[in-house]
Amino acid sequence: MFLLLFNGGGIILIEKIHSENLNNAIKSLMYKSLNVESVMYLNADYLVNIEVDSESNMKNWMDIIINGYSINNVEQYNTELYSMENKEITSDLKQKIQGKREEILQAKEGQKAFIIRSINNKKYAFVSSVVNLENRDFKLIISRDIQYVYSERINNYKFFILIDFIILIILSIGMYIISKKLTNPLVNLSNISKDIAKGEYDIRVAESKKNDEIGVLEHNFNLMIDVIEHNIDELKSLNESKQRFIDSLNHEIKTPITSIIGYSELLLRSNVSEEIKLKAYEYINSEAKRLETLNSTLLKLTLIREEKNSLGKINLRETLNSVENILRYKLEKKEINLNIEIENINILADKELLEVLLTNIIDNSIKASNQNSNINISGYYENDKYILKIIDYGIGIPKEDLDKIVEPFYMVDKARTRKNNGIGLGLSICSEICDMHNISLDIESELNMGTVVILGFDKENYFNEI
């Protein structure tokens, strides 16, 4: 675009200069024609003594005017005089002109005509006029070699082409350097994107400190890689979680089925004692109930995910008292004191699901607690939330298991869980219920020191007034 505009402007400028030079040359020629006419008029009295038909005398008269008054004092001007019948009277034009003389034919009284024509590869300008001397008309032709005007235009074009070529080289080098500098970050981004496509998500672009388009692109590119890496990590974690779910489910189903098959085969033998038969019946019954519990719990988890819960205003303290009555047998069996110190507050929730949530959490605390221990439940307001803390002082949870305990079938202590007829779905159900009610669920624990379950109710989900 620059070269196009530059060349276009240059051509217009050169042609304008040429046009002005040509106009100046023609004006100069016309001024010269006026000067010749003036001298001829001033010396017209010499014609009185010259015979009208004497061409030699007329030529001599013209020569006297030209030489005597130095009219043609510049050699590039040529003077010609013709009769009205286009018959040459005198001429100092050294060039022989072939063909029709348009400049002679165009000469008219009262006006000046000019024409440009080529003679021997040179440009000449002719100015024609009619002069009246002593009632006699003559055609006066003044000409000049104006080749220098065209030569100057050619020289200007040559010089312009040279400048154009130099500018083209400088512009090409400059554009190469600039484009290289601009495209280097893009090439780097392209190479890094290829590495990312190969699975190398730990690579980052070295961001420039400039706040230009490239700098913004580099920053956004790194943000994109961060999001991709985060999503891939989440997908890996989800995949691992699903695999653990499948493995756990397979294990939970396979174990009781294996026991049932084994004991049923034992019963099919006729030579077993009544004591062994009774024991086999007990194991078959126990494992069948275990399968039934697994089936009903999985069904409950599915229904919770799909069910449209019915929200209502529920008193949190009354709900905790109801849960305490449900778990009273277990509390008394382990001689555990359940201390409830909370505000008299209403919660917007599904009554049955809220009871399931609190029952599962407190039941887990009971299972984890030692004999003759305490479970403390307290509540307080914090940053537009109502916080409910359930604290036990039991065996605790290892740190490496804290981020997995809400996964279905995940059991920290499988032996203890089986002893208590657990299948590892309690906290999964709790997590689903919390998601449905926009309740935050956080678990803090330290091994052999106890566990703290923190439920956070948003401001729009609780009411202070009764």
Secondary structure as UniProt FT lines:
FT   HELIX           2..42
FT   HELIX           44..49
FT   TURN            52..53
FT   HELIX           55..68
FT   TURN            69..72
FT   TURN            75..76
FT   STRAND          77..83
FT   TURN            84..85
FT   STRAND          88..91
FT   HELIX           102..105
FT   TURN            109..110
FT   STRAND          113..119
FT   TURN            120..121
FT   STRAND          122..133
FT   TURN            134..135
FT   STRAND          136..145
FT   HELIX           147..197
FT   TURN            198..199
FT   TURN            201..202
FT   HELIX           213..268
FT   TURN            270..271
FT   HELIX           274..306
FT   STRAND          312..315
FT   HELIX           316..326
FT   HELIX           328..333
FT   TURN            334..335
FT   STRAND          337..341
FT   STRAND          346..349
FT   HELIX           351..368
FT   TURN            371..372
FT   STRAND          374..382
FT   TURN            383..384
FT   STRAND          385..392
FT   HELIX           399..401
FT   TURN            402..406
FT   TURN            408..409
FT   HELIX           414..419
FT   TURN            420..421
FT   HELIX           426..436
FT   TURN            437..438
FT   STRAND          439..446
FT   TURN            447..449
FT   STRAND          450..458
FT   HELIX           459..461
FT   STRAND          462..463
//
